[in-house]
Amino acid sequence: MPLLEVENLTTHFHTRDGVVKAVDGINFSVDNGETLAIVGESGSGKSVACYSLLNLIPQPPGKIESGTALFEDCHQQKKDLLQTSEKDLQKIRGNDVAIIFQDPMTSLNPYLTVGEQLIEPLIYHHDISRQKAIERAIEILGEVGIVEPEKRIHSYPHEFSGGMRQRVMIAMALITEPKLLICDEPTTALDVTTQAQILRLVKQLQQQRNIAVIFISHDLAVVAGVADKVAVMKDGCIVEQGSVEDIFHRTQHEYTKKLLASIPEGAKPGLATSTNDSQKNDTLLEVRELKTYFQDHSGGWFKGGKKTIKAVEDVSLNIKRGEILGLVGESGSGKSTLGRSILQLVPTTNGSVLFDNTNLTQLSKHQMKSMRRRMQMIFQDPYASLNPRMSVFDTLGEPLLYHGLVTRRNVIEQVLTLMDEVGLARSAIRKYPHEFSGGQRQRIAIGRAIATKPELVIADEPVSALDVTIQAQILDLILTLVEKHNLTMLFISHDLSVVRYIADRVAVMHHGKLLEVGNTETLFANPEHDYTEKLLSAIPVADPTKERERQLAALS
């Protein structure tokens, strides 16, 4: 008998605009020690399906209309989770079934130490003493790879990196030794090496404890390496499910084929390679021995005082006109700080930034304002970078009016033209950011960035939070705009597959330093630096057989 067997699960949301069929009569099962991956685009119902099992959806507007979810609890008794009382569900949640959420920073309590949050489920569910709970918490922190766990147990979430916070979330989920682990996009925001470590860790712990795993993801390359079975969701329905080999090698449904085709693979397409060679020899941006240091006072004056963080250390690079330079590296390598330093959005410590032979580091604030029309930035999170009180019209029209590129009389015409360019419906001109999907918000951010017809655009992780099909659309849009407007771009990303698809050359950063720069295909085929080779070896492959072979090699 399966550990969990779900039949005809139906969850609807009753809104002012009508009924949203988030989950519409799905069936799936998962056995002990097995991994079921549920994949699909954003809004397909993946997370809602799993949260419905534990009654974690907001009611109202959500309502579980029908279905059964038979689960074998720790006493080997079958229970229908959808008919279980809230009191009994509280015993199951966190004890028999645990969840690793997508963003650990919003899931962990910033006011409590990691230790306090780890021992809470133990004391609540297992009724053991505080001292024993602390000992178990230190033990499991060591199991998930936290160095010096007896010290770090007293740290707060903000004192950990993204990958380390995700390890804490895994420790918290596993500390009660659950039978079923639900992983909701646990590696979406992580760089490629940290992602590989987290996936390997989950797999090892699963095998050691014979835990069943439901892995929710939009990244099919990741799924290829972790899943035994795959269920593909679209518009609240499961359109195809089977073994991971069936889904990848014997695909039946057109939607699954579309998802697989959207994975960025291989070299950059020919669209943006037609830029004139003489133009590409013309350097637009040159960075010379750039340094950006920050002073860290978090230790306090009585704990050693301030500490200097060398975010960017002696970086030199150049970008030709019409070229896309990909900048890659792990989280904390200094990629984003370098991008912001180039645009003078953070104060630089030393070095020079020559933009069209003008040294930006020597310009006054007033002089920099006039230069900003020629250089723009696309940020990672459009929801955080767009003003929630400004409509699409205000957002796209503001830079045009600020720089005097249009009059108030004809600004609406320019805004509508911009919307056409980035693929937004003209009818959405009066809508606000919260009324759009993630991909549409990123299109608004791109439209704002190209509104002033800049020569240089710095794109900071512009597709990292998007699902695979939307990501492919945004990448193709960027390539089209680069070709149409002859843009020069610094494309910052931790996803090497994306960088290979979009960049002419690639620069690799590590601990604030530039280790290697080279032609994209040359660098991917023959990396010179060991660190670059390490990054490339961590890229997940959308092939179950190759991915398992690669993981075995990594483990050995």
N, C-alpha and C positions, 0 to 999 in steps of 0.2 A: 504494500500500500504506500502511496506517496506521503511524504511528510505534510505537504500542503496541496490540496486539490480544490481549485476554484472553478465554479460552473455558473455561466450566465450572469456574471457580475455586471450590474448596470448602475451607474451613478450619473445623475443629472444635476445641473445647476439652474435654478429658476431665477432668471434675471428680469429686469424691466423690458429688455429687448427680446425676451422669449426664453425658451428652454435650450440650454446648451448641453448636448449629449456628450459629456466628457468621456465617459466609458459606456459602451453600448453593447452589452451582452457578450463578454469575453470569457474564454475557457483556457486554463493552463494548469500545470502541476509541476512540482519540484520535489525531488527525492533527497534523502540524507546524503550529504557529501557532494551534491550536484550543484552546478551553477547554471541558472537560467538567466539569459540576457534578454531584457525587453528594450527594443530599439525603436526609434522613430524621431520625427522632427519635433520641435517645440510645439506644445499644444496638442500632441497626438493622444494624450491621456495616460502616458507611462507612469508618472508620479502619482496622479490621482487614483489609478488602479491600486497601487500598493498602499497608499495612505487610507483608502477606503477599507482595506482589510483590518486596520487597527483603529478605525473610527477617528481618524485625524483630519478629516476634511471639515471645513466650516459649515455648520448646519444651523439655520439657513445661511446662504442660498443653496448649499449642496444638500443632496438627498440620495441615499442608497435605495434605489427603487426595487431591486430584486437581486437574487443570486444566493449561492452558498459558498462558504470557504472553510472546508474541513481541515482542521489542523491538529496534529498529534502533539499534545503538550508533554511536559516533563514526566507525567505519570502514565504515559502511553495511552492516554484517553483522547478520543476524537471529539473535537469541539467545533461547532460552526461559529467562526469568529464574527459573522454578521448578525448572529442571534445571541451573542454573549453579552451579559450585562456590563455596564461601565466599570463596576467594582471588580469583576473578574478580569476584564480587559486590562485594568491597571496592573494586575499581577502578571499578565502575559507580556505586556509591553515592557521592554527593557530587560526582561528575565528570560522568556522563551524566544521572543522576537526582538531584535535590536536593529536600529537604523543608523547608517552613516550618512549624514546630510552633505549637500553639495558644497556649502560654504561654512567651514568650521568657525570662522570668526564671528558669524552671526548666530551660530548654534551654541558656542561656549559663552558662559557668563563672564563678562570682563571684570566683575567685582570680586570673583572668587578665584582662589588659586586652583591650579590644575588638580592638585591632590584632593581638595574639598569636593570637586566635581566628580572625581573618580570614585571616591568612597561612598558617595551618596546612594547610587543604585545597589551597592553591596549591603549597606546597612538597611535600606528600605526593603529589599527583596529577600536577603539571606539572614537578616537579623543576627549579624555577628558583631563582635566588639570593635570599637573604633581602632584600637591598636592593630588587630588582625587585618582590618580593612586597609589600613595604611601600608602594612607589610605586603599585602596582595597587590595594592596599587603600584608600589615600587617595583614589584616583580614583573607586572604586566607592562609597565613603561619600558623596562629593559627588554622584554620580549619583542616590542614593536620598534626597537632600535633607538630609543632615546638615551643619549650618553649621560652618565652620572645621574641616574633616575632618583637617587636618594636626595640629590640637591634640587633637581629640576621639578620635583613634586611640589615645591614651595613657590614655583614661578607662576606668573599670570599669563593668560593667553597671548597678550600683546608682546610678550618677551620671546615668543617662538616664531620661526619662519612659517610660511604657508604649508610647506611639506611636513614640518614638525607638528603643526596644529592638526593636520589631517591624521598623523600618527596618534595623537592624543585622542581624537575622535574614535579611531579604530580601537584603541585601548579601552575607552569608555564603553563602546558597544560590546566588546568581548569579555569584559571583566566578570560578568554574571554567567559566562559560558552558555550563550543562547543556542538554540537548535537551528534558528533561521536568522540570517543576516541580510538586511536590505541595504544595498549600496546605491544611493541616489546621486548619480553623476559625481563620484568622489574624486575624480582626477581632472575635471574640466579646466580648472584655472591653474593647474600645475605645469611646470616646465617638463620637458621630455624625460630627463633623467630622474627627477623626483617622481613623475608619473610611473615610470618603470619600477622604481623601488616600492611604491605603494601597492601596485598591482601584484608584484612578486610577494610582498608581505602578506596581502590578503589571501593569496593562493596557498602560501606555506601554512598560515594559521588555519585555513579551511581544511587542509589535508591532515594536519595534526589533530584537529578536534572533530573531524567529520561533520562540519557545519554545512547546511544548505545555504546557498547564496542566490538572491535575486539581484542582478546587476543592471541598473537602469542607465542607459547611455545613448547618446546620438553619434558616438564615434565608433564606426564599424571596425576600424583598424584595431582599436583597443579590445572590442568584443571578440575578435578573432583569437586573441591570446588567452582569454579568461573563461569563455563560455563552453558548456557542454551542449546546451540547447539554446535556440534563439527564437523569440517571438517578435514579429515585426508589427508595430501598431501604426495606424493611420486613421485620423478622425474618430478616435474612440473605439475602433475595431481592430482585432488581430487579423491581418490580411494574409499572413503566412507564418508558419512555425515548423520547426524541425530541428535536426541535429545541426551543429555549427558547420559541418562539412556540406550538408544539404543546402543550407542557406547561401553559403559562399560559392560552392562549386556547381550546384544543381538548382539554381534560382528559378522559381516558377512565376512569381508575381511581378508585374511591371514596376510597381512602386519600389520593391526591393532592388530591382535592377537599377532604378533611378538613384537610390541611396548609394549603391556600390559605385555607380558611375561618377558620383559627386566627390569621391575621395581624391584629393589632389595628389597626383602621382607623376613622376617623371619631370622632364625639363619644361621650362617656360614655353607656352605656345607662341607661335610666330607673330601674333598680333602686335606686340610691342617691340619687336626686334627690327622693325623697318625704319627706325630712326636713322637719319643721315649720319654716316660714319664721321664726317668732318665735324658735325655738331657734337658728337659724343667725345671728341678730343678736346672740346672746349670745357674747361673746369668751371663749374658754377660755385661749388662749395669746397673750401679747403680748411681742414682743422689741423692746427699745429700744436703739438705738445700740450694739449688741453688738460687742465687739472681742475677738479671740483671737489672740495673738501667740506665736510660738515662737522660741527662740534656737537658731541653727544654729552648732555649733562644728566642723563638718566641715572648714573651712578650716585649722584648727589655729591655735595662738596665734602662730606665726611667719609666718602667711600672712594677716594682717589681723584675726585674732581672731574673735569671734562676729558673726553676722549675724542681724538680726531678720527673721523671715518673718511677714508680715501675712496669716494664713490667713483670718481673718474681719475685715472692716474696716467699722465703722459700719453694721451691718445692722439694719434695723427692719422688722418684719412682724407680722401677727396672723393667728390661725386661729380661726374660729368653731366652736362646738360642732356636731358631726356633719358637719363639712366635711373634704374631702380637698384639701390644698394640695400641688401638685406642685412640686418644686424641681429645676430642670434646669441643666445647664452642663457644660463639658468637664472632663476629669480635671484635678485640681489647682485647680479653681475655688473650693474651700472648702465644697462641699455637705456632705460627711460631717462635716467639722469643725464646721460650724454645727449639725448634728443632735446631735452629741456634746456641744457646748457648751450647748445647750438643756437636755439631761438632766444637765448638770454632770459628765459623764464625763471632760472635760478642763478644766483651770483656765482661766477667762476672764480677760481683761486689764482690761476695762472694760465698762460698760453694765449692763442689767438684763434678766432673764427673768421675766416675771410669768405664773405658772400659777395660774389661778383666783384672781387678785389677790394671790398670795403671791410675793414676790421670791425666787426660788431661789438667786440669787447671794449672798444674805445669810444663808442657812441653814447651820447647823453640819452636820458629817457625820452626827451622830445624827439630826438633824431631817430630813436628806435621805433617810435610810433609810426613815423612815415614809412619805415622799412617793413613794418608788419604786413602791409598790403601785399608784399611780394613773397611772404613766407607764412605758411599756415600749419596747423596741427590737427590731426584726427586722433581723438583720445580713445582709450580702451573701452570705457563704459559710457555709451552715449546718454544713458539715463542720468548719470551723475554730471555729465558735462553740458547737457541741455537745460536751459532754464524752464522749470515746470510751469511757470506762469506766462510763458511766451508761446504763442501759436507758431505754426510752421511759417506763416507769413512774416511774423515779427522776427523769428529766428534767422530766416534767410535774408530778410530785407535789412536787418540792422547793420551788417558789415558794408553793404552797398551804400547805405546812407551815410554811415560814419566816415567812410573814405571819399565821399563825394562822387561816387561813380554813377549815380543816377539821381534824378529829382524825385520828389514825393509823388509827382504826377505819373511817372512811368515806372515806379518801383515794382508795381504789381506785375507788369509784363515780364520784367527780369526774373522775378521770383517764380512765376509760372514756367519760364524757360528752364530755370534751374531744376525745378521739380521734374520736368520732362527728361532732363539729362540724367538724373539719378534714379529714375524709374518710380516716382511717386505720383499717385493719381492727383490730378488738379483739384478734384472735389475735396481733398483733405487739407486744403490751404488754411482753413480756420481751426483745424484740430490741434490739440495739445499733445506733448510727448507721451503722456500716460495712455493715450488712445491708440498708440501704435505698438506693433510687435518689436522685438529686439532688432531684427534685420531692417525694418522700416526706420527705426530710430537711428540706426547707423547710416542709412541713406541720407537722413536729414543732416547728420553730422558731416558727412562727405560733401553734401550740397553747400553747407555753410563754409567749409574749408576751401572750396573752389570758387566761391562767389566772387572773390576779388581778383580772379584770374592770376593766382600766385605762380611764381616760377619754381618754388621749392615747397614740398609738402612732407611733413614728418608724420608718419602713421604709426602710432604706438599701440601695438596689439589690437588692430581694428576688428579682427574676426575671432579672437580667442574664445569669446563667450557664445558664439553662434553655432547652431547645429550644422551638419555637414552640407546640406543642400543650400541653405541660406549663405553659408560661408563661400560656397562655390560661386553663387550669384554676385556676392560683394567683391570677390577677387576679380571676376570677369569685368565687373563695373569699373574697378580701379584701373585695370589694364586698358580698358576702352578710353577712360578719361585721360590717362597718361599719354596715350597716343593722340587723342583729339586735341588736347591743350598743350602738348609738348611739356608735360610736367616732369620735374626732377623729384625723386622721392627717396627718403630714408625709411625703409619698412622694417619696423622693430617687431620681432616675434620670438616666441620660444618653440614654435612649431616648425621644425625643419622641412617637413613636407610642403607646407604652405610657402616657405621662403624659396624652396627649389622651384616651385611652380611660377612664382611671380618675379624673382630677382634676376638681374643681369650678373651682379657680383655679390659675394657674401663676405661679411666681416664677423669674426667670432670674438666675443668678449668674455672675460673671466676675472672676477675680483677687481673690476675697474680697469683692467688692461686689455689692450687689443692684441690677441695672440696670432691671428692669421687673417689675411684678406686675399681673396682670389676669385677667379671666374667661377660661376656657380657649378657647372658640370665638372670642371677640373677639381674643385674643392671636394665635391661629393664623391668623385671617383678616387682621388688620391689626396686625402687630407695629410698635411705635413705635421700638424701638432697632435700629440696624444690626446689632449682634451677634446679636440674636434672629432677625433676618431671615437671617443667615448660618447659624445653627443649623437653622432650618426648611428652608432650601434644600438642606441636606446629608442630609435624611431620604430613605433609599432607598424607591423606589416599586415595588410588586409588579406591575409591568407592563413587559415588555421594551422596548416601543416608547417609552413615556414616559421610562423610565429612561435609554435611550440618548440621547434628546433632551436630557434634563437634564444628562447627563455632557458632551455636546458643548458645551452652554451654559457649564458650569463650566470646561471647558478653555479656551474662548475668552475 
